[in-house]
């Protein structure tokens, strides 16, 4: 299965910088049913978005290279809690 994901919120873009919000990766027809967030080692959230698979590291791979993020969490719909991969 090919992973698709998008960035819905860019929490680190400064005024005048290009925001990453709205970037989409993978098939435009994919169902992005799983919410994720990527953070740095201090727990600061860098990006939030949606992914087609709740066990994919693809958003983190991008965020590591782009912003130095170190962790990814997915929202567990049953509990409403963020779960780290």
Residue, then its C-alpha position, 0 to 999 in steps of 0.5 A: x500500500x502506498x502511503x499518503x499524507x498531508x500537513x494541516x497545521x504548521x506550528x513552527x512557521x514564522x511570519x514571512x516564512x513559507x508555511x508547510x500547511x496544505x502540503x500533500x504527499x501521495x495519491x490525491x484520492x487516498x483516504x486520510x483517516x488518521x490524525x498525526x502530529x510530529x514533535x521535537x525532543x522537547x515535546x514541541x509540536x511542529x506539524x499536525x496532519x492526516x495520514x492514510x496509515x496509522x503506523x507510517x513514519x512518512x510524515x516524520x521522515x519529512x519533518x526530520x529532514x525539514x525541521x529536525x522533528x524526532x517523534x510522531x504520534x497518532x490519535x487513538x480514536x477509541x481513547x482520544x489520546x496521542x500514541x507514539x510510534 
